[in-house]
């Protein structure tokens, strides 16, 4: 189940920052490495943004456009145009079917109670609080 904006969630797993944590330095000056960042499982926060799905390919968008055209205006088209449009829709159907079969996953922006913000994080990392 995809979380909703405003819902309270908690980390289901420990998260570790894979790079160095550094201080913010003046422009042109390197930051000093200060350690390693890790967030423990169980840290709670609030969902601020939910993004569901994946980018549609050109073929998927074209399938939706052409099938809508066929559904809405196909009965008014000359038979040759209607059959040509139906062929185009049929040719794009495998791409549409594959797109529909993939499970749409959500990414979240969560403001944790400790002040950290996790952005573009898989919904699978969180559980409802």
Order of alpha helices (4+ residues) and beta strands (2+ residues): beta-beta-beta-beta-beta-beta-alpha-alpha-beta-beta-beta
